Amino acid sequence: MKIYSLLGRASLLLASACLAVACSKLAATSTSSPNSGPVVTPDPAVAAAVPSPTQNPEDLMPRIRPEEAKKLVDAGQAVIVDVRGTEAYKLSHIKGSIDYVLSKIEAGDFSGLPKGKRIIAYCT
């Protein structure tokens, strides 16, 4: 049983790290319009000289559709964790979500999170 707890914590830590990277990329590329992304025109000469990037760690993280998340939460099998920070949480958050700062997860502090439930984290 102890090994499952350690594996769960390691998985959560990895998920949190990937979530932090994804959130920082979103913050770095956000624009004034929520539906438009940055416009990038690739230079063919530069593209040929630069090796193709490896897969982003956040691409490896499982995604969940809102409907599935709601079903799991309603069934008591999962909790929603808001990792954006307390100020953002106070402004707006998913009803019933837990305010749990990402830095605590990155530090390995899972003391405020329920055991035996799926953790569904969001940052935006």
C-alpha positions as a printed Julia matrix, in Angstrom:
124×3 Matrix{Float64}:
   0.0    0.0     0.0
   2.9    2.33    0.77
   4.28   1.9    -2.76
   0.94   3.06   -4.23
   1.05   6.16   -2.06
   4.58   6.95   -3.22
   3.66   6.33   -6.87
   0.61   8.55   -6.48
   2.66  11.35   -5.02
   5.31  11.02   -7.7
   2.62  11.14  -10.4
   1.04  14.2    -8.81
   4.42  15.92   -8.58
   5.13  15.2   -12.25
   1.68  16.4   -13.22
   2.18  19.58  -11.23
   5.52  20.3   -12.82
   4.03  19.86  -16.28
   1.08  22.03  -15.29
   3.44  24.77  -14.11
   5.26  24.71  -17.44
   1.98  24.86  -19.33
   0.69  27.74  -17.21
   3.9   29.72  -17.62
   3.73  29.24  -21.39
   0.1   30.4   -21.42
   1.0   33.5   -19.41
   3.94  34.27  -21.68
   1.92  34.0   -24.9
  -1.41  35.51  -23.8
  -2.74  38.47  -25.78
  -5.5   40.97  -25.2
  -8.01  38.83  -27.1
  -8.78  35.51  -25.41
  -9.53  33.75  -28.72
  -6.47  34.83  -30.63
  -2.99  33.47  -30.2
   0.33  34.94  -31.2
   0.92  35.14  -34.93
   4.2   33.51  -35.89
   5.58  33.51  -39.41
   8.33  30.91  -39.56
  11.52  31.71  -41.44
  12.26  28.69  -43.67
  16.04  29.18  -43.33
  15.84  29.17  -39.54
  13.41  26.25  -39.48
  15.81  24.14  -41.53
  18.73  24.97  -39.22
  16.91  24.29  -35.96
  16.3   20.64  -35.0
  12.69  19.72  -34.32
  11.83  20.07  -30.63
  11.1   17.09  -28.45
   7.61  16.57  -27.15
   6.55  19.03  -24.44
   6.12  17.43  -20.99
   2.63  18.92  -20.62
   1.57  17.09  -23.8
   2.13  13.83  -21.91
  -0.33  14.76  -19.17
  -3.76  13.2   -19.42
  -6.55  15.6   -20.26
 -10.13  15.34  -19.06
 -13.28  16.76  -20.53
 -15.43  18.96  -18.27
 -18.34  16.5   -18.45
 -16.15  13.61  -17.25
 -14.64  15.76  -14.48
 -18.12  16.72  -13.26
 -19.2   13.06  -13.23
 -16.14  12.02  -11.2
 -16.56  14.89   -8.71
 -20.31  14.24   -8.33
 -19.56  10.54   -7.69
 -17.01  11.5    -4.99
 -14.15   9.95   -6.97
 -12.25  13.17   -7.73
 -11.6   16.7    -6.52
 -10.88  19.85   -8.51
  -7.72  21.69   -7.43
  -7.12  25.32   -8.43
  -3.34  25.89   -8.52
  -3.39  29.52   -9.72
  -2.89  31.1    -6.29
  -5.12  32.47   -3.58
  -5.71  35.9    -5.12
  -6.87  34.41   -8.43
  -8.97  31.87   -6.5
 -10.69  34.67   -4.57
 -11.57  36.48   -7.79
 -13.14  33.45   -9.46
 -12.93  29.67   -9.28
 -14.77  26.48  -10.11
 -17.46  25.89   -7.49
 -16.28  23.3    -4.98
 -12.63  23.48   -6.04
  -9.78  23.49   -3.54
  -7.37  26.45   -3.43
  -3.96  24.77   -3.36
  -0.92  26.71   -4.53
   1.24  25.02   -7.15
   4.43  25.8    -5.19
   3.2   23.51   -2.37
   2.78  20.64   -4.81
   6.17  21.33   -6.39
   7.68  21.22   -2.89
   6.07  17.83   -2.27
   3.53  19.13    0.26
   0.3   17.2    -0.35
  -1.03  17.57    3.2
  -4.14  19.53    2.19
  -5.19  17.19   -0.58
  -7.59  14.3    -0.04
  -6.2   10.78   -0.3
  -7.77   8.11   -2.46
  -9.33  10.53   -4.94
  -8.33  11.58   -8.42
  -6.84  15.08   -8.47
  -8.0   17.27  -11.35
  -5.85  20.4   -11.38
  -6.39  23.55  -13.42
  -4.53  26.79  -13.8
  -6.64  28.89  -16.13
